[in-house]
Amino acid sequence: MGDAQSIDDLHHRHMDRAIDLALKGARVAHPNPMVGCVIVRGRDTIIGQGWHDGPGTDHAEMVALKDAGEAARGAIAYVTLEPCNHTGRTGPCVDALIEAGVADVIYAMDDPNPVASGGGDRLRAAGISVRSGVLEDRARHINRAWLSYVQQKRPYVVGKTAMTLDGRIATAGGESQWITSAESRKAGHFLRADAGAIIVGANTVIADDPSLTARLGDDVSYPLRVVLDTTARTSPGAKVYERTGNVARGSALLATTNAAPADRLAAFAEMGVETLILSEDDNGRPDPGELLAALYTREIVSVLVEGGGVVLGSFFDADLIDEIDMFAAPKLFGGGKPAFGGNGVHALADADRFAFMQLAQTGPDFHFHGIRQSLATPAWRDANTSEAR
């Protein structure tokens, strides 16, 4: 029994390393999952390792096999995701593992994508020992956005708000900059950098004129910037619509409805801003579910909904928020604009949609992080408890 336990500990340690490697693909792997791989000889000698660095680049298994070279023959491969069994931008990883002559493949979780799944069966048919489910919970946690994208066929939605303790995002006079601290704003930029698109409403653009770029030190990244604007009343010259020299990095999208006047749409077209006409929801605003469906076709894996209150409320009412970060400054407005508009819940039981944890304070502010109850796995709780410390 002790020996079996020591072997399990060994498998966990190597898979932990593979998961750490997978995280090196954060912000570059999408729309693919983050994947890491470690090749081990004997019980404890790492001879190759790698991670997936983005579409069109080698998968983690290929990188690790190249690192190991001929020494991979007879070795054990630890992979965070079932090796793929199809030809996409690159060839099947199962073929590479079989050709390399590895003796065992241990992976954390099955591939939910029917196009790529079946790798485990192919490996077994080739005479390779296969084991799955090692540290599956942690592997699923780091790829929760991608898993939702594949299974729900829509982007994973993260909500974010910066508010007072009484849940206000602007004073009665309309002032909103800045409610929270510089530390909270920095944390918000990390959330932007993790997202494939950032969604705001017309009121936010008119009141704050944000650029919606992600600024981490000297590095600036450009998620797709989406403005929900029912009648196209925002200015085509707003910062959010500015294009950089690299159009792919500086792209923005006006998501509007048929209520937008033709002359307003023409003004946006003249400025080179792409428009997307959506159906109206029950409140006469652009339908958030239809927007997510359109972003899914663009291979946007995750979105950050920054608000304001009308937009966050519409996503909340449609039950489309999967995860949320709430930054609360120790201030009281007593009135003004709420962080969440919309209809809200009618029964107290419906208010338990999310599991919440308070993370470490960001400067003077309180940071609450929530996730759908169904996604609040032990790995999520461990990660957030660690952050809180």
N, C-alpha and C positions, 0 to 999 in steps of 0.2 A: 504493500500500500504506500509506504514511504517513497519507494522508487517511482511509482506511478505519479505521486504528487510532485516529485522533483522534476519529472519529465513535463508535467503540465506547467510547472513554474517556468521551465526552460522555454516551452512554446509561447507562454505569455510574454516572457521577456523579449523574445525575438519579434513577436507580433507587435509589441509595444514600440519597438524600434521601427518597424515597417510603418506603423501609424504616424509616428513622428516624422518620418520621411515623406509620407503622403501630404502632411500639412505644409510642406515646402511648395506644394502646388496651389496653395490658396491664392485666389485672385488671378491665377493664370490658366488653371486647368479647364474652367468652364468653356463650353457647355458640357465638357466631360467631367467625370467624377475625379476627386483626389485619390490617387492610388500610390502606395509605396510597396516596395519589394526588397526582401533580404534573402540572400543565398548563403546557406550555412553548410559547412562540412563537419562531419562528426557531430558532436553535441554543441559545440560552442565557438567554432571558428568561422567568422563572417568573411566570406571570400568575394562577395559582390553585393551591391545595393544600388537602389535607384528609385526615382519617383517620376510621375508624369508631369511634364512641364508645359502642357498646352496642346490644343488641337494641331494635328499634323506632325507632332514630335513623337519619338518612341514612347511606347507605354512603359510603365515601371518595370515590368518583367524583362523587356528587351534591354533596358538600360542596365539592370542588375546582371543579366546573363552576359552582356558584353564586358561588364566589369569583372566578372568571374572567369570568363574565357573557358578553356578546356577543363578547368577545375570544377566546373558545374556538373560534370558527369558523376552521377551517384550521390549528388548533394540534395539538400532539402531547400525548397523555395517557400518562403513565407510571403503571402500576398494579402493585402487588405480587402481585395475584391476578387470574386471568382474570375479566373483568367478568361478573357473574351474569346468567343468562338465564331467570329465573323471577320470579314474584310471590310474595313471602313476606310479612313484616311491612312491606316496602317494595316498590316497583316494580322492574322489571328495569333494571339499570344500562346494559345495551347499548342500550335504547331511549333513555335520556337522552343517551348519547354520540352516537348517530346523530342525534337531534334537535338537539343542540348543534352539529353540523357539524364535529366534529374530523376532521382529515385522517389521522392515524396514532394507533394504540394500541399501546403496547409494554408487555407485562406479564411478570412474572417466572416464574410457574408456572401450570400448568393447574389448574382447579378439579376435585378428585377426587370431589366430590359430584355424582352423576348427576342430581339434581334441579336443580342450578344450573349445570351445565356446558353447553358449547356456545356460550358467548358469543363466542369467537373466530370461529367459523364464521358467526354472525349478522352480525358486524361486517364480515367479508370480503364477504358477500353484499350488504351495503349499500354496497360500494365503498370501504370504509375499509382502508388498509394496516395489516396486523397483524403483529407480531413477538412471539414468546414465548421464554422461556428466559434472559432477561437477569438475571444475578445470582440464578438459580433456587436455587442451593445455600443462599445466605444467607436467602432468603425462606422456604424450607422449614424452615430451622433455627429461625427465630423462631416458626414456627407448627407445630413438631413435635408438640406436644400435641394440637392440633386435628386435624392430619392423621391421627394415630393414632386419635383418637376417631372420625373419619369412616370410616377404612379398616378398623380392627379392631372397630368397634362396641362399644367399651368405653372407659372413661376411661384416660388416660395415667397411669401409676403412677410416682411418685417416692418412693423410700425415703429415710429419714433416720435416722441414729443418732448419739448422742453417747456416746463410749466411751473407755476407757483404751487405751494402746498395745497391751495384750494382749487387746483386744477384749471388755472387760467393761463392762456397763452398771449394775451394782450390786455392792456388796461381798458377802462371804459372810453378813454380818449384815443385808443388804437395803438398806443406804444407797445412794442414787443422786443426791441433790441436794446440791451440784451437782458433776458430774464435770468438765464443760468450763467455759470462761470466759464472762464476760458478753458478750464479743465474739462468741463462737460462738452463744450464745443469741440475740443480736440477728440474726445471719445466719439462724438457724432461723425467726425471725418473718417474715423476707422470704420464705422458702419457704412458710410457712403462708399468707401474703397472696396468693401466686401460685396457690394450690390452691382448687378448688371444694369439696373435702371433705377432712377430716383423719380418718385411721383409726388407732385405738389398740386395745389389748386390755384385758381386764378387769384383769389384773395391774397395768398401768400406772395405771389409774384408782384402784384400791384402794391402791396404794403411794404415789402422788404427788398424787392428787386435782387434776389439771390442769384449767384452764378451756378450753384449746385455742383461744383467740382469737389473732388476729394483731395484735400491738401494735407499731406503728411510730411512735415519738414519741407525740404526743397522739392519733393516729388508731388506732382499734380496729376491726378488721373481723371478721366472723363467718362463716367457712366452715361448711358443714354438718359437724357433729361426729358421727362414727360410732364406736360402741364394739362390738367383737366380744366377745361374752360368751355362752359356750355354755349356761350354766344361769341366766343373769340374776342372778348373785350380786353384781353391783355395786349400790351404793346409789342409789335413784331421786333422792336428795337430793344426789348428787355434783355438783361444780361444772360438770362437762362437760354435765350435763342441764339446767342453769339456763336459763330462758327470759328474754329481754329484753322490753321493751315492744313491740318490733317482732319478731313471731314469725318472719317470714321471715329475719331476720338472725340470730336466736338459736336456730335449729332444731337439734335433735339426734336421733340415730337409734340405737336399741338393735338391733343385729343379732345374733340369737340362733338357737336351734334348738328342735326339739320336746322336747328334754331339759329345757327351762326349765319349772319347776313353774307351774301355773296361778295360784297365789296370788302368785308373784313377778311374773308378767306383769300381774296385776291391780293390783299396787302401782305399776307404771310407768304403766299406763293412768290411774290415779287422779291421778298427777302430771302428766298430759298429755304423756308421752313417747311418741313413735311407736315401734312395734316392727316388726321385719321378721324373719319366720321363714325361715331358710335351711336347706338340706340340710346334712348333716354331710360333711366331707371324710374322707379315709382315716384321719385321726387323731381323728375324732369331734368336730371343731371346725367352726364356721360356714365354709361353703365360700367361699373368696375370689373364685373365678371367678363364682359365682352372685351374690355381693355386687356385683361390678363390673357385671354385666349389669343389676342393679336400678338402680344409680346412672346407668348409661347412659340408661335410660328417663326419668330425672329431668334429663337434659341436663347432667350433671356431666362436664366435659371432662377434668379432671385431678384426681388425688387425691394427698395426701401421706400415706404410711404411716410413722407415727412409732414404731411398735412397741408394746410391747417386743419382746424376742427371739423369743417364740413367734409373734407376728403377722408380724414380718419374715421369720422362717423359713418360715412357711406360704406367703407370697407368693413367696419365693425358690424354694421347692420346686416351686411351681406354674408357675414361669417367667413371672411376671406383673410383675416389676419392670423398668421401661424405663430408669430413670435413678436414680442414688443419690448422696446427699451424706453423707459420713462425717466426723465431727468427732472427732479423737483427741487427748485430753489427754496430756501427758507424765507419765503416772502408771502404776503397775503394781499390780494387785490380786492377781494370782496365783491367784485362784479367783473365786467369785461367779457372777453370771449372765452368760451370753454375749450378745453383740449379736444373734446369729443362732442360733435354735434349729432345730428341724426335723430332717430326715434329712440334708440337705446333699448334696454331690456325692460320687460314689463313684470317679470317675476324674479324674486330674489335668487332663486335656484339657478337662473340663467346667468347670474353674475360670476359663477365659478368656472367660466370657460377656460381660464388660464391658471397655470401653476406659477406663482411668483416667488422670486428671491430678491432680497436686497443685496446688491453688490457693494463693494467698497465705495466710500464716498468719493465723488470727483470734486475736489476742492471743497467748498462749503455745501455742495448739493448732494442730494440723495439719488442714487441710481437704482431703479427697480427693473428687473429683467423678468419677463414672463414668456411662457410657451404654452401651446395647447396642452391640455391635460393628457391627451393621448400620446404626446411626444415627450413628456417629462420623464425620461428614462433615468435609471441610476447614473448613467454616464453624464447626462445633462446636469443632474444635481451635484455630482462630484466636481464637474468643471466649474460650476457657478459657486460652489462652496469654496473651492480653491481660489477663485478670483476674489471672493469676499475677504479671504484671509490676506 
